[in-house]
Amino acid sequence: ILGWAADLKEELPVLYLRVRRAATVLGANLIVVHPRATGLDDVATHKITYKPGEGPDVLRKLAAGAVGEGDFHAARERLADGPVVVLTGRTGMTEDPRLAEAVAAFATGLPDASVMPIVRRGNVFGAIDMGMAPTLLPGRVPATNASGRNALEDRWGPIPEGIGYDATGILEALAAGDLKALLMLGADPMRDFPRPRLAAAALEAAEFVVAFDLFLSHSSRLADVVLPVAGFAEVEGTVTNLEGRVQKVNRLKPRPGQARPVWSVLEDLARRMGGELGAVSAEALSKEIAAVAPAYRGVTWDLLDWGDGREGVVVPLAEGEQLLDYEPVDVELRSAASRMTLHLGKVLYDDGVLTRMSPSLAALMPEARVYLHPRDAGSLGAGPGQRAEVEGDEGVVTLAVGIDPTLAVGSVYVPANLPATAGLGASVSVKVTPLRTGGDA
C-alpha cells in the first residue's frame, strides 16, 4: 500500500482503521509519504517525509528508485512487488492539487496496481458520477450515456465547453461581478475556503445569495435567503464511497420544523420558475440515475433496500462501463519566497458548523498551535508554549509554539480551520517575541 494523501487518522478514520489492519494483521507492506507524522507511521514499512512544495522531487526520486537516498530505493523495490494499492490525494491544503494526479499516473505503471483517489468529504464520488464538477477530482470521469455525452445532457441538452468554474473561479467571478447570484448547498466558503477574504468579498458582491443549510454558518449569515434542509439522518437516498460502493441511506428520524430534503426544495423552485426536475421522491431519482448513468445500471432501489445489495454494491456492476484515466502531470517545485514553507492540514475535530453545534464534539477540538522543527525553533529562539505571531496572507493571529521533530526542516505546520487559524490563508510568516537568536522566518 502506498499512502500519499491526507493523514487518514485525522480525515478518513474508517479508512485509517482498514489500512492499519492491512498493515498489522494482513501482512501488507505500507509506504507512507507525508510532510509530517501521521497516524500510520508506527505500522509503516517505510516513511518518507518531505518539505511542503518538494513533492514533485520526491515523486521523481521514488519513480527512479534513487539508490542511496534514504528510503526511496527500498520503497521502490517494495512497490515493484505487486499487487499495489495507491491511496493518493492532497496531503494538505497548500499542496499543488496536480501532484495527486501525477502520483496516480505513476501508480498505473506499478504491477497489478489499483488507485483509490482520496477526497475529504462524503459522497464526492456520487456527485461527480452524476456529472457535477468533475474537475474536483482529476481522472474521475462523470457518468456518460451511450452517445458519450455527460448524463445531464439527456435532460438539459448540449453543455457548452468552458462554462464551468471551480471554487476559486466561482468566488473570483462573483467578486468581479461576472456572476450575479450564488446558491450554497451545505457550503461555508468563509471557513472552508483557504482564502476567506476572497470568499467574503464574493458574498458581499453577489446580488443574490441563497443558502441551503442545517444551521446558520459564517457564510449563510450573509445570504439573502436561507432555506432549511434535512440532515443526513433525516433523508433517504444513496451515497457512493471511495471504493465506488453505492449504499442506501435510510431516514432515521423525523425532520424538524419546515426542513425538507434538498431535492424537494429544488423541485419546488424549478416549478416556480416555470420548469420541473421530475424529483418527486428519492426512489424516483434513483430510477433516473440507473437509467442515465451507465455505471449505475442495475443499481435499483429494491436491490439496495431488500436484495443482496443491502450492504452496498460496487459500481460498475458490469466491467468496462466507467474507467478512470490518469494523465502524467509535470508539477514544478514550489519556489518559496523564504526558507520556510507551510503545511496546512485538517484535523478530525475542527471548527466546522456541525462540530461547533455539537457540545460533545466541540470539546474535542485541539488547541491551535504553530508547529516548528526543533532546528527552526532554535534559530527563532522559540520554546514550547512560547507565544508567536503568525501572519498569513489573510490575517494575523497569536499562537503557542509547538515543537514537532517529525517535520522536515524548514516546514511550518498549522492545523486548518480551528477558531484561531481559519483566517490565515495559504502562507504564513512566524515571528517569536522576544527573539533570542535569528529573526523572522
N, C-alpha and C positions, 0 to 999 in steps of 0.2 A: 504494500500500500504506500503510495506517495501522497502525502498530505501537504499541499502548498495552497493554503487558504486561511480563512479566519481561524482563531482559536476556537475549536469546536466546543470545548467545555463552556465557554462564555456565550457562544452564539447559536450553537445547534447541539444542545446537551444530549438529546436522544441519539443522534448520530455519533456523538462522542462516546457514549456507552457501547455502541455497536463496534466501533473501531477499537476501543480499548479491549473488548472481549476477543476480537480477532487477534490482537497482538499478544494477549496474555493466556488465552485458553486455546485458540485455534492454531497457533503457531505461525501466524503471518509475520513477515518482516515489515516493519514500519519505518518509513523515512519521513521526517518532519522538516519542512523548510519554512522558516518564520523569522521575523525581526526580533523576537524576544521569547521568553519561556512560554510554553503552552501547557495545557493540562495533560497532554500526551507525551511529553518529553521523557518522563520516567519509564515509559514502556517502549520507547523508540529504539530501533536498532541503530539508526544514525540520525543526528540532528544537525542541521546546517542553519546557522544564524547569520543574518546579513544586515547591513545598514540600509534603512529605507532609501529607495531610489537606486540601489545597486542590484535589484532583482534580475535585470537583463544579463548582467555579467555572471551572476550565479547560474542562470539557465544555460548560458553558453558553456561554462565550465562543466556543468552537470552533463550536458549533451556530449561534450568532448571526453568526459571521463577524467580530465585534469589530473594526471598521475602526479602524486607527490603534493597535492594541495588539499590537506585536511581530509574530510570525509567524502570529497567529491568522487574520487576514484572508487572507493569502497561502495558508495551508494550507487554509482553507475553499474557496478558489477552485480549488485543485488537486483537492479531493475532489468538486467539482461536475462533474468531467470523468471519467466512468467508463470502463471498469469499475473497481470498487474492491474490494480485498480488505482486510478488517479483522481484525487479529490482536489479540484482546483477552483480558486476564486480569489478575490482581493483579500490580502491579509489585513489591510487597514484602509481607512477612508482617504488617505493621502496617496495611495499607490495607484500607478497608472493602470486603468482597467484593461488595457490591451495586454498586459503581462499575463493575465489568466488565459487569454486566448492563445498566446504563444506557448504557454505550458501545455495546454490541451493539444495543440498541434504537435508539440514534441512527444506527447504521450502516444499519439497514433502510430509512432514508429517503434514502440515497445512491443515485446511479444505478448500476444493474446491480451491486449490492453482494452480496458473499458474506462470511460471518463464519466465522472459524476460532477457536473458543474455545481458549485456551492453558492447558494444565494441566501440572503439573510432573512427573508420574510416568508411566511407561509403561503402556499398556493401560487407562488410566482409562475411555476411551470404551467399551472392551469390557465392563468391569464394569458401567457404567451401562446399556449396551444390554441387559444381561441382567437388569435390574431392581434392581440393587444400589445403594443410596444415591444416588438421583437428585439429592438436594439438594447433592451435591458440586459440581454444575455447573448453575447456573440456566439454564433454557432447553433443556437436553438431556433429552428425554423417554425413559423406559425403554421397552423393547420391549413391545408390546401385541399381543394376539391379535385375532381378528376381532370379538369382542364388546367390545373396547375395554378389557379388563382387563389388568393387569400380567401379563406372560407367566408369572411364577412362580405366579400364582393357579390356572393349569390343574392344577398338581400339588398345591398345598397348600390350595386353597380361598380364599375371600374374605379379603383382608388388611384388618384394621380400620384406620380412619383414626387418625392421630396416634400410632402406636406407634413410629415411627422416631426415632432420635436422630442428630444429627451428632456429630463427635468430641468437641466440648465437652460436649454433652449426655450422652454415654456416660460420660465421666470424672466429671462432676458427679454423675450418678446413682449411680455406684459409690461415690464419696466419701461421699454422703449415705445409702448403704445401700438405695437404691431398686432397684438392680441388684445381684445377688449374685455373678455369675460373668462372666468375660471370656475371650474367645478372641481371641488376637492372631495374625494371619496376616501374617508378614513386617513387623510393625509395631513401632516403637520409640518410643512416645509420650514417654518421658522425655527423648529427644533431639530428636525431630521436632516435638513439640507446643510452641507458643510459651509455654506456662505449665507448666514442668516440675514445679513444686511441686504443682500440681493433679494431674498425671499420677502423681507418686509417691504422693500421698495416695489416689488411686483404686486403684492397685495394692495398696497396703497394706490398704485397707479391703475389697477384694474377698474373698469367702470362698473362691473357687476361680479360678485363672488358668491357662489353657493357652496355650502359645506354639508356633506352627509356625514354624520358622526354620532358617536355614543355619548361623548362628553364634550364640553367646551374646551378646546385646546388653545395654545397661543395663537394659532393661525385662524381657527374658526371664530374666535372672538372678533376678528376683523371682517368677517363675512357679512354680506347684506342679508342673506337668508341662511338659516341653519335648520336643516331637516333631520329630525331624529330617526335613526335607523336601528334595526335589530342587531344585537351582538351575535357572536359565533354560536352561542348555546341556545339562541332564540330563533334560529332559522334551520331549514333543511336544504340540502343541495349536495354537491360533490366537491372534493378537493383533490389535487394531484400533488404528490410529494416529490422528493428529489429523485427517486428511482423511477418515476413515472407511474407510480401506483395510484389509481383512482379509487377513492373511498367515499361512501355515502356519509353525509353528516346529518344526524337526526336532531330534531328540535327537542331540547331537554327541559325548557322552562317557558312559561308564558312571557310574552313581550310586554314591557311596561308602557303604560300610558298610550300615546299615539304612535309609538315606534312601529315601523313597518320594514319588511325586507327591502333591500335596495332595488331588486328587480320590480317590485310593486310600485315604488316611488317613481322609477324611471318610466314605467308603462303609463302611469298617470300623467306625468309631464309630457310624454310623447303625444298622448291623446289631446291634451290641452293645446298642443302646438299643431294639431291637425294631422297627426300620423299615429302609428301604433308599432309596437315591437313584437306583439304576439306573446308577451310574457304574462301568462295568466296563472302559472304555477311553476314551482321548481321542477316538477315532473315533466311539464311541457317543455321547459328549457332543456332538460336532459335529453328528451327525444330529438329536439332540433340539433343539439350538439352531435348526437350519434349519426344524424343524417348528413350534416355538412362537414364534419371533421373526420376524415378517413381514419386517423389514428384512434379515434374513439368509436369506430364502427363495432357494433356488437356489445358495447358497454351500456346495457339497458338498465332502467330503473329497477326492474324486477330482479335482475342478476345481482345488483348491489344490495338490494333490500332483503331478498328472500332466498336467492340462489347461492351457488358456490362462491360468489364474489362478495360475501358479507365481510370478509377480511380485506377486501380490495382486490383489484386486478391490475396487472402491469400492462400499460399500453405501449405500443400497439399490440392487439391480440394476434394479428397476422404479421408475419415477417415482412420487412421492406416497405411498410406503409409510411413511416416517417423516420428520416435519418438526420443525424447531427453532422455538420460539416465544419471542421475547424481549419482555418487558414493560418499559416505561419505569419506572424507579425514581427517586424523588426522594431523592437522597442528600444529607444535610446536611453542611456544612463541619464538620470536626473542631474542637471547642472546646479549644484547647490550654491546659493549666494554666500553661505557661510560654511564653517566646518561641521555644523551640526544639522541634522535633518529630523523630521518629526514622524513618529508612528502614532497615529490617531486610531485607537482600537475600541470596538464596542465591548461593553460588559453585560453580563446576564441580566442584572437589575439596574436599568438606567432610569432616566427621568422621563420616559415615555408616559403618555397620559394614562394608559391603562394601569401601569405600575404606580403612578402618582396617586391615582384614585383608590388604590387598594392599600389600606393601612398596614396589612401584614407584609405585603411585598415592598412597599416604600421603605420600610425599616431595614430592608436588606441592601439598599443602595450603598456602595462603598464610598469612603471619603475620597474626594477629588484630590489628587496629588500630581506633582510633576516628577517623573522618574528619570534619573540620570545614571549613567555608568559610573562606577567609583572613580575612574580616572578623570572623567569630565567634572564630576562633583568636586574633586580635589583641585582642579585648575580654577574652578569658580569660587573656591572657598566655602562650599556648601556642605552642611552636615545633615544627617537625618532629622526631619522635623523642622528644620530651619525654613523660614518663610522666603519665598521667591516671587518676584514679579514676573508674570508670564504675559508677554504682549503678543497677541495674534493679529492677523490682518483684519480681524473683525472686532477686536476689543482687547482689554487688559484685565487680568484677574490676578489675585494673590493666592498662591497655593503653597502648601507644605511640600518640602523636598522629600522624595523617597529614593533610596539607593537600590538599584537593580543591576546586579552583576551579570544578568543574562542578556542584557542589551549589548549590541555592538558598540564599540567606542564611537562617539560622535552621533549617537542616537538620543532623542528625547521621546519618552513615552508619556502620553496624556490620555486617560480614559475619556471617551467621547460621550457627549450628551448626558453629563451629570449636571446638576443645577449650577455649579460654578464653572463648568467648561463648555457649555453649549454654545457660547458666543465667540469662541476663539477663532474659528476658521481653520484653514488648511495648512497654516505655517505659523511658527511661533519663534520668539526670542526669549531668553531667560536671563534675568538679572537678579543676583543674590546680594542682599544688603544686610550687614556690611560685608564688603569684599575683603578677604584677607590676601588672596593672590589672584592673578588672572584678571578677568573682566567680563564684559558682556559676551554672550555666545549667540 
